Every structure is written in C-alpha cells, then in structure tokens.
C-alpha cells in the first residue's frame, strides 16, 4: 500500500483518531491523578493499534485469497 492509499484510508484515520483520543485520556488521567483513566487510555491506545493491524491483515489475506482463486480459474480454462 502506497502512502497516498494510506492517507485516504478510513481505517487508518479512525485508528489515528482512536490513538490520539486514548493518548488524550491518558494525559488527562495523569494530570488529574486519576490512575484508572490513565490506565484505560494506555490500554485503548494499544488496542487501537492492534485492531488496525488485525484489520489490515484481514484485508491482505482476503486480497491474497482472491488473487489465488483468480489464478486457479485462469489455469483451469487454459
């Protein structure tokens, strides 16, 4: 995936927004001495990155599966 595709990806921007929101919650928790809020922010920041990676892996696997089935169909017709 090139940089232009990445910057127009809704999954990417949603992940960035979730990460930044989580960092904001972490900072707010730290500055107000709310350890629970800070901990939740850290966990959510980590999860947003993990969920994005899982979504990308799923899309890549589907793409590979689709190209493999197209290749098999082309070989059967040849």
Jmol script that loads the backbone (N, CA, C; Angstrom):
load data "model"
ATOM      1  N   UNK A   1       0.859  -1.170   0.000  1.00  0.00           N
ATOM      2  CA  UNK A   1       0.000   0.000   0.000  1.00  0.00           C
ATOM      3  C   UNK A   1       0.904   1.230   0.000  1.00  0.00           C
ATOM      4  N   UNK A   2       0.661   2.117  -0.963  1.00  0.00           N
ATOM      5  CA  UNK A   2       1.497   3.308  -1.012  1.00  0.00           C
ATOM      6  C   UNK A   2       0.962   4.378  -0.059  1.00  0.00           C
ATOM      7  N   UNK A   3       1.714   5.446   0.079  1.00  0.00           N
ATOM      8  CA  UNK A   3       1.386   6.480   1.067  1.00  0.00           C
ATOM      9  C   UNK A   3       0.068   7.190   0.734  1.00  0.00           C
ATOM     10  N   UNK A   4      -0.237   7.373  -0.572  1.00  0.00           N
ATOM     11  CA  UNK A   4      -1.488   8.039  -0.940  1.00  0.00           C
ATOM     12  C   UNK A   4      -2.690   7.185  -0.540  1.00  0.00           C
ATOM     13  N   UNK A   5      -2.596   5.872  -0.756  1.00  0.00           N
ATOM     14  CA  UNK A   5      -3.680   4.985  -0.346  1.00  0.00           C
ATOM     15  C   UNK A   5      -3.836   4.990   1.171  1.00  0.00           C
ATOM     16  N   UNK A   6      -2.725   5.032   1.881  1.00  0.00           N
ATOM     17  CA  UNK A   6      -2.771   5.034   3.345  1.00  0.00           C
ATOM     18  C   UNK A   6      -3.466   6.294   3.859  1.00  0.00           C
ATOM     19  N   UNK A   7      -3.153   7.444   3.266  1.00  0.00           N
ATOM     20  CA  UNK A   7      -3.724   8.712   3.735  1.00  0.00           C
ATOM     21  C   UNK A   7      -5.197   8.864   3.379  1.00  0.00           C
ATOM     22  N   UNK A   8      -5.698   8.086   2.438  1.00  0.00           N
ATOM     23  CA  UNK A   8      -7.117   8.154   2.100  1.00  0.00           C
ATOM     24  C   UNK A   8      -7.900   6.988   2.706  1.00  0.00           C
ATOM     25  N   UNK A   9      -7.251   6.171   3.518  1.00  0.00           N
ATOM     26  CA  UNK A   9      -7.904   5.023   4.132  1.00  0.00           C
ATOM     27  C   UNK A   9      -8.696   5.449   5.368  1.00  0.00           C
ATOM     28  N   UNK A  10      -9.985   5.092   5.399  1.00  0.00           N
ATOM     29  CA  UNK A  10     -10.807   5.407   6.563  1.00  0.00           C
ATOM     30  C   UNK A  10     -10.348   4.621   7.785  1.00  0.00           C
ATOM     31  N   UNK A  11      -9.901   3.387   7.575  1.00  0.00           N
ATOM     32  CA  UNK A  11      -9.397   2.587   8.704  1.00  0.00           C
ATOM     33  C   UNK A  11      -8.200   3.279   9.349  1.00  0.00           C
ATOM     34  N   UNK A  12      -7.321   3.822   8.526  1.00  0.00           N
ATOM     35  CA  UNK A  12      -6.126   4.488   9.035  1.00  0.00           C
ATOM     36  C   UNK A  12      -6.507   5.705   9.877  1.00  0.00           C
ATOM     37  N   UNK A  13      -7.385   6.566   9.359  1.00  0.00           N
ATOM     38  CA  UNK A  13      -7.763   7.774  10.079  1.00  0.00           C
ATOM     39  C   UNK A  13      -8.546   7.459  11.347  1.00  0.00           C
ATOM     40  N   UNK A  14      -9.376   6.422  11.309  1.00  0.00           N
ATOM     41  CA  UNK A  14     -10.101   6.011  12.508  1.00  0.00           C
ATOM     42  C   UNK A  14      -9.129   5.508  13.569  1.00  0.00           C
ATOM     43  N   UNK A  15      -8.118   4.770  13.143  1.00  0.00           N
ATOM     44  CA  UNK A  15      -7.105   4.286  14.069  1.00  0.00           C
ATOM     45  C   UNK A  15      -6.304   5.444  14.666  1.00  0.00           C
ATOM     46  N   UNK A  16      -5.946   6.406  13.833  1.00  0.00           N
ATOM     47  CA  UNK A  16      -5.209   7.581  14.319  1.00  0.00           C
ATOM     48  C   UNK A  16      -6.049   8.357  15.325  1.00  0.00           C
ATOM     49  N   UNK A  17      -7.332   8.555  15.008  1.00  0.00           N
ATOM     50  CA  UNK A  17      -8.219   9.288  15.920  1.00  0.00           C
ATOM     51  C   UNK A  17      -8.382   8.550  17.244  1.00  0.00           C
ATOM     52  N   UNK A  18      -8.543   7.227  17.178  1.00  0.00           N
ATOM     53  CA  UNK A  18      -8.679   6.442  18.410  1.00  0.00           C
ATOM     54  C   UNK A  18      -7.397   6.511  19.236  1.00  0.00           C
ATOM     55  N   UNK A  19      -6.259   6.437  18.570  1.00  0.00           N
ATOM     56  CA  UNK A  19      -4.982   6.507  19.271  1.00  0.00           C
ATOM     57  C   UNK A  19      -4.799   7.869  19.942  1.00  0.00           C
ATOM     58  N   UNK A  20      -5.077   8.934  19.198  1.00  0.00           N
ATOM     59  CA  UNK A  20      -4.914  10.278  19.768  1.00  0.00           C
ATOM     60  C   UNK A  20      -5.895  10.534  20.908  1.00  0.00           C
ATOM     61  N   UNK A  21      -7.120  10.050  20.765  1.00  0.00           N
ATOM     62  CA  UNK A  21      -8.091  10.182  21.844  1.00  0.00           C
ATOM     63  C   UNK A  21      -7.644   9.435  23.095  1.00  0.00           C
ATOM     64  N   UNK A  22      -7.076   8.270  22.888  1.00  0.00           N
ATOM     65  CA  UNK A  22      -6.581   7.482  24.016  1.00  0.00           C
ATOM     66  C   UNK A  22      -5.392   8.162  24.691  1.00  0.00           C
ATOM     67  N   UNK A  23      -4.514   8.739  23.894  1.00  0.00           N
ATOM     68  CA  UNK A  23      -3.383   9.478  24.462  1.00  0.00           C
ATOM     69  C   UNK A  23      -3.895  10.681  25.248  1.00  0.00           C
ATOM     70  N   UNK A  24      -4.905  11.351  24.697  1.00  0.00           N
ATOM     71  CA  UNK A  24      -5.515  12.477  25.417  1.00  0.00           C
ATOM     72  C   UNK A  24      -6.094  12.050  26.752  1.00  0.00           C
ATOM     73  N   UNK A  25      -6.774  10.904  26.764  1.00  0.00           N
ATOM     74  CA  UNK A  25      -7.332  10.386  28.019  1.00  0.00           C
ATOM     75  C   UNK A  25      -6.220  10.037  28.997  1.00  0.00           C
ATOM     76  N   UNK A  26      -5.135   9.474  28.479  1.00  0.00           N
ATOM     77  CA  UNK A  26      -4.003   9.135  29.342  1.00  0.00           C
ATOM     78  C   UNK A  26      -3.410  10.383  29.985  1.00  0.00           C
ATOM     79  N   UNK A  27      -3.189  11.413  29.175  1.00  0.00           N
ATOM     80  CA  UNK A  27      -2.624  12.660  29.694  1.00  0.00           C
ATOM     81  C   UNK A  27      -3.572  13.289  30.713  1.00  0.00           C
ATOM     82  N   UNK A  28      -4.867  13.280  30.400  1.00  0.00           N
ATOM     83  CA  UNK A  28      -5.845  13.843  31.340  1.00  0.00           C
ATOM     84  C   UNK A  28      -5.838  13.065  32.648  1.00  0.00           C
ATOM     85  N   UNK A  29      -5.739  11.755  32.561  1.00  0.00           N
ATOM     86  CA  UNK A  29      -5.690  10.932  33.768  1.00  0.00           C
ATOM     87  C   UNK A  29      -4.452  11.195  34.601  1.00  0.00           C
ATOM     88  N   UNK A  30      -3.332  11.390  33.916  1.00  0.00           N
ATOM     89  CA  UNK A  30      -2.082  11.663  34.636  1.00  0.00           C
ATOM     90  C   UNK A  30      -2.132  13.032  35.309  1.00  0.00           C
ATOM     91  N   UNK A  31      -2.625  14.039  34.579  1.00  0.00           N
ATOM     92  CA  UNK A  31      -2.620  15.393  35.148  1.00  0.00           C
ATOM     93  C   UNK A  31      -3.617  15.560  36.282  1.00  0.00           C
ATOM     94  N   UNK A  32      -4.671  14.745  36.306  1.00  0.00           N
ATOM     95  CA  UNK A  32      -5.666  14.853  37.377  1.00  0.00           C
ATOM     96  C   UNK A  32      -5.491  13.771  38.446  1.00  0.00           C
ATOM     97  N   UNK A  33      -4.396  13.036  38.354  1.00  0.00           N
ATOM     98  CA  UNK A  33      -4.111  11.946  39.293  1.00  0.00           C
ATOM     99  C   UNK A  33      -5.201  10.884  39.323  1.00  0.00           C
ATOM    100  N   UNK A  34      -5.800  10.622  38.195  1.00  0.00           N
ATOM    101  CA  UNK A  34      -6.794   9.551  38.055  1.00  0.00           C
ATOM    102  C   UNK A  34      -6.107   8.374  37.370  1.00  0.00           C
ATOM    103  N   UNK A  35      -5.594   7.464  38.174  1.00  0.00           N
ATOM    104  CA  UNK A  35      -4.835   6.341  37.625  1.00  0.00           C
ATOM    105  C   UNK A  35      -5.690   5.437  36.741  1.00  0.00           C
ATOM    106  N   UNK A  36      -6.955   5.284  37.079  1.00  0.00           N
ATOM    107  CA  UNK A  36      -7.838   4.430  36.285  1.00  0.00           C
ATOM    108  C   UNK A  36      -7.999   4.993  34.874  1.00  0.00           C
ATOM    109  N   UNK A  37      -8.202   6.299  34.767  1.00  0.00           N
ATOM    110  CA  UNK A  37      -8.366   6.936  33.457  1.00  0.00           C
ATOM    111  C   UNK A  37      -7.077   6.807  32.647  1.00  0.00           C
ATOM    112  N   UNK A  38      -5.944   7.022  33.285  1.00  0.00           N
ATOM    113  CA  UNK A  38      -4.659   6.899  32.597  1.00  0.00           C
ATOM    114  C   UNK A  38      -4.437   5.468  32.107  1.00  0.00           C
ATOM    115  N   UNK A  39      -4.782   4.501  32.929  1.00  0.00           N
ATOM    116  CA  UNK A  39      -4.605   3.097  32.553  1.00  0.00           C
ATOM    117  C   UNK A  39      -5.520   2.725  31.391  1.00  0.00           C
ATOM    118  N   UNK A  40      -6.764   3.162  31.446  1.00  0.00           N
ATOM    119  CA  UNK A  40      -7.704   2.885  30.354  1.00  0.00           C
ATOM    120  C   UNK A  40      -7.209   3.529  29.063  1.00  0.00           C
ATOM    121  N   UNK A  41      -6.680   4.731  29.145  1.00  0.00           N
ATOM    122  CA  UNK A  41      -6.136   5.404  27.961  1.00  0.00           C
ATOM    123  C   UNK A  41      -4.994   4.639  27.339  1.00  0.00           C
ATOM    124  N   UNK A  42      -4.105   4.122  28.169  1.00  0.00           N
ATOM    125  CA  UNK A  42      -2.973   3.341  27.660  1.00  0.00           C
ATOM    126  C   UNK A  42      -3.461   2.055  27.002  1.00  0.00           C
ATOM    127  N   UNK A  43      -4.398   1.383  27.639  1.00  0.00           N
ATOM    128  CA  UNK A  43      -4.933   0.135  27.085  1.00  0.00           C
ATOM    129  C   UNK A  43      -5.628   0.396  25.761  1.00  0.00           C
ATOM    130  N   UNK A  44      -6.425   1.440  25.688  1.00  0.00           N
ATOM    131  CA  UNK A  44      -7.142   1.758  24.451  1.00  0.00           C
ATOM    132  C   UNK A  44      -6.185   2.172  23.336  1.00  0.00           C
ATOM    133  N   UNK A  45      -5.119   2.881  23.668  1.00  0.00           N
ATOM    134  CA  UNK A  45      -4.135   3.251  22.649  1.00  0.00           C
ATOM    135  C   UNK A  45      -3.494   2.002  22.064  1.00  0.00           C
ATOM    136  N   UNK A  46      -3.163   1.056  22.912  1.00  0.00           N
ATOM    137  CA  UNK A  46      -2.565  -0.195  22.449  1.00  0.00           C
ATOM    138  C   UNK A  46      -3.566  -1.000  21.617  1.00  0.00           C
ATOM    139  N   UNK A  47      -4.799  -1.068  22.087  1.00  0.00           N
ATOM    140  CA  UNK A  47      -5.820  -1.822  21.359  1.00  0.00           C
ATOM    141  C   UNK A  47      -6.124  -1.209  19.998  1.00  0.00           C
ATOM    142  N   UNK A  48      -6.115   0.123  19.900  1.00  0.00           N
ATOM    143  CA  UNK A  48      -6.409   0.739  18.606  1.00  0.00           C
ATOM    144  C   UNK A  48      -5.354   0.356  17.572  1.00  0.00           C
ATOM    145  N   UNK A  49      -4.103   0.296  17.987  1.00  0.00           N
ATOM    146  CA  UNK A  49      -3.047  -0.124  17.066  1.00  0.00           C
ATOM    147  C   UNK A  49      -3.193  -1.604  16.710  1.00  0.00           C
ATOM    148  N   UNK A  50      -3.525  -2.437  17.691  1.00  0.00           N
ATOM    149  CA  UNK A  50      -3.684  -3.869  17.445  1.00  0.00           C
ATOM    150  C   UNK A  50      -4.874  -4.151  16.531  1.00  0.00           C
ATOM    151  N   UNK A  51      -5.968  -3.442  16.740  1.00  0.00           N
ATOM    152  CA  UNK A  51      -7.152  -3.641  15.900  1.00  0.00           C
ATOM    153  C   UNK A  51      -6.869  -3.206  14.466  1.00  0.00           C
ATOM    154  N   UNK A  52      -6.156  -2.106  14.298  1.00  0.00           N
ATOM    155  CA  UNK A  52      -5.800  -1.653  12.947  1.00  0.00           C
ATOM    156  C   UNK A  52      -4.938  -2.708  12.251  1.00  0.00           C
ATOM    157  N   UNK A  53      -3.957  -3.242  12.964  1.00  0.00           N
ATOM    158  CA  UNK A  53      -3.090  -4.263  12.377  1.00  0.00           C
ATOM    159  C   UNK A  53      -3.894  -5.507  11.994  1.00  0.00           C
ATOM    160  N   UNK A  54      -4.832  -5.893  12.831  1.00  0.00           N
ATOM    161  CA  UNK A  54      -5.659  -7.061  12.536  1.00  0.00           C
ATOM    162  C   UNK A  54      -6.548  -6.810  11.309  1.00  0.00           C
ATOM    163  N   UNK A  55      -7.097  -5.618  11.208  1.00  0.00           N
ATOM    164  CA  UNK A  55      -7.923  -5.286  10.041  1.00  0.00           C
ATOM    165  C   UNK A  55      -7.095  -5.315   8.763  1.00  0.00           C
ATOM    166  N   UNK A  56      -5.917  -4.752   8.802  1.00  0.00           N
ATOM    167  CA  UNK A  56      -5.046  -4.765   7.630  1.00  0.00           C
ATOM    168  C   UNK A  56      -4.656  -6.190   7.252  1.00  0.00           C
ATOM    169  N   UNK A  57      -4.373  -7.030   8.238  1.00  0.00           N
ATOM    170  CA  UNK A  57      -4.025  -8.429   7.970  1.00  0.00           C
ATOM    171  C   UNK A  57      -5.204  -9.151   7.331  1.00  0.00           C
ATOM    172  N   UNK A  58      -6.405  -8.869   7.801  1.00  0.00           N
ATOM    173  CA  UNK A  58      -7.608  -9.488   7.243  1.00  0.00           C
ATOM    174  C   UNK A  58      -7.815  -9.069   5.785  1.00  0.00           C
ATOM    175  N   UNK A  59      -7.642  -7.796   5.511  1.00  0.00           N
ATOM    176  CA  UNK A  59      -7.789  -7.299   4.143  1.00  0.00           C
ATOM    177  C   UNK A  59      -6.720  -7.908   3.241  1.00  0.00           C
ATOM    178  N   UNK A  60      -5.485  -7.993   3.730  1.00  0.00           N
ATOM    179  CA  UNK A  60      -4.411  -8.591   2.943  1.00  0.00           C
ATOM    180  C   UNK A  60      -4.681 -10.063   2.660  1.00  0.00           C
ATOM    181  N   UNK A  61      -5.176 -10.788   3.659  1.00  0.00           N
ATOM    182  CA  UNK A  61      -5.477 -12.209   3.473  1.00  0.00           C
ATOM    183  C   UNK A  61      -6.593 -12.394   2.453  1.00  0.00           C
ATOM    184  N   UNK A  62      -7.614 -11.548   2.510  1.00  0.00           N
ATOM    185  CA  UNK A  62      -8.703 -11.627   1.541  1.00  0.00           C
ATOM    186  C   UNK A  62      -8.204 -11.314   0.132  1.00  0.00           C
ATOM    187  N   UNK A  63      -7.316 -10.355   0.030  1.00  0.00           N
ATOM    188  CA  UNK A  63      -6.750  -9.990  -1.264  1.00  0.00           C
ATOM    189  C   UNK A  63      -5.925 -11.133  -1.842  1.00  0.00           C
ATOM    190  N   UNK A  64      -5.131 -11.768  -1.007  1.00  0.00           N
ATOM    191  CA  UNK A  64      -4.317 -12.904  -1.457  1.00  0.00           C
ATOM    192  C   UNK A  64      -5.220 -14.062  -1.868  1.00  0.00           C
ATOM    193  N   UNK A  65      -6.272 -14.297  -1.089  1.00  0.00           N
ATOM    194  CA  UNK A  65      -7.215 -15.360  -1.425  1.00  0.00           C
ATOM    195  C   UNK A  65      -7.916 -15.110  -2.748  1.00  0.00           C
ATOM    196  N   UNK A  66      -8.292 -13.859  -2.981  1.00  0.00           N
ATOM    197  CA  UNK A  66      -8.972 -13.513  -4.224  1.00  0.00           C
ATOM    198  C   UNK A  66      -8.038 -13.670  -5.417  1.00  0.00           C
ATOM    199  N   UNK A  67      -6.791 -13.248  -5.275  1.00  0.00           N
ATOM    200  CA  UNK A  67      -5.856 -13.371  -6.402  1.00  0.00           C
ATOM    201  C   UNK A  67      -5.486 -14.836  -6.643  1.00  0.00           C
ATOM    202  N   UNK A  68      -5.453 -15.648  -5.575  1.00  0.00           N
ATOM    203  CA  UNK A  68      -5.159 -17.072  -5.741  1.00  0.00           C
ATOM    204  C   UNK A  68      -6.300 -17.770  -6.473  1.00  0.00           C
ATOM    205  N   UNK A  69      -7.547 -17.418  -6.153  1.00  0.00           N
ATOM    206  CA  UNK A  69      -8.687 -18.058  -6.828  1.00  0.00           C
ATOM    207  C   UNK A  69      -8.759 -17.616  -8.288  1.00  0.00           C
ATOM    208  N   UNK A  70      -8.392 -16.367  -8.589  1.00  0.00           N
ATOM    209  CA  UNK A  70      -8.362 -15.912  -9.975  1.00  0.00           C
ATOM    210  C   UNK A  70      -7.305 -16.670 -10.762  1.00  0.00           C
ATOM    211  N   UNK A  71      -6.167 -16.935 -10.138  1.00  0.00           N
ATOM    212  CA  UNK A  71      -5.092 -17.670 -10.791  1.00  0.00           C
ATOM    213  C   UNK A  71      -5.536 -19.099 -11.086  1.00  0.00           C
ATOM    214  N   UNK A  72      -6.197 -19.732 -10.116  1.00  0.00           N
ATOM    215  CA  UNK A  72      -6.673 -21.095 -10.307  1.00  0.00           C
ATOM    216  C   UNK A  72      -7.707 -21.176 -11.428  1.00  0.00           C
ATOM    217  N   UNK A  73      -8.618 -20.204 -11.507  1.00  0.00           N
ATOM    218  CA  UNK A  73      -9.613 -20.183 -12.563  1.00  0.00           C
ATOM    219  C   UNK A  73      -8.958 -20.012 -13.916  1.00  0.00           C
ATOM    220  N   UNK A  74      -7.926 -19.188 -13.985  1.00  0.00           N
ATOM    221  CA  UNK A  74      -7.207 -18.984 -15.245  1.00  0.00           C
ATOM    222  C   UNK A  74      -6.494 -20.231 -15.696  1.00  0.00           C
ATOM    223  N   UNK A  75      -5.962 -21.024 -14.775  1.00  0.00           N
ATOM    224  CA  UNK A  75      -5.267 -22.264 -15.117  1.00  0.00           C
ATOM    225  C   UNK A  75      -6.258 -23.332 -15.588  1.00  0.00           C
ATOM    226  N   UNK A  76      -7.456 -23.358 -14.993  1.00  0.00           N
ATOM    227  CA  UNK A  76      -8.467 -24.348 -15.372  1.00  0.00           C
ATOM    228  C   UNK A  76      -8.975 -24.106 -16.797  1.00  0.00           C
ATOM    229  N   UNK A  77      -9.052 -22.848 -17.206  1.00  0.00           N
ATOM    230  CA  UNK A  77      -9.583 -22.519 -18.520  1.00  0.00           C
ATOM    231  C   UNK A  77      -8.544 -22.670 -19.630  1.00  0.00           C
ATOM    232  N   UNK A  78      -7.255 -22.746 -19.261  1.00  0.00           N
ATOM    233  CA  UNK A  78      -6.171 -22.755 -20.234  1.00  0.00           C
ATOM    234  C   UNK A  78      -6.025 -24.038 -20.897  1.00  0.00           C
TER     235      UNK A  78
END
end "model"
wireframe off; spacefill off
backbone 0.3
color backbone group
